[in-house]
Amino acid sequence: MDDLNIKYSGYIKIDMEIKSHLMPFVKSKDEFLSKVIVKAGSQLGLNCNPGTFHAGAETHILSNEKKNAVDEQFIPVIIGLANLENIHSPDEKLDWESFLKGREWLEHIIAVFAQESVK
C-alpha cells in the first residue's frame, strides 16, 4: 500500500483498515432450491448443470450472516440468466435472446418453487 502511495503521490492516497474477515462459503446440504431450478429449466428444454464454486459474489456474506423471516439460514444460489461475452471488460456483451429466455426461466423457477413448496 505504501508503495502505491509513494508511486502515485499527488494523484491518490490510499488509507485502508481491514476490520473483519468474511467466513468462507460453505455449500448448503439443502438442495431443494437447486432441484427446483433444474426442474424448471428442464421443463423449458434448458440443460442445467449445477456446480459449486466460490467467486466474488456477495451471496457468501448473506449465507453466513443472514436468516430469513422464520430464522432459517439463507441458502444462496447463483444462476446465469443470459449468455455473456467478454465479462468484466469494456467489450462486455449480453446476448439479448438468451436474456429473454433467462427471464422466462426465472418466472418458471418461481412457479415451480410455489408448486413444490406446497407438496
Beta strands, then each sheet from edge to edge (+ up, - down):
strand 1: 84-85
strand 2: 93-94
sheet 1: 1+ 2-
end
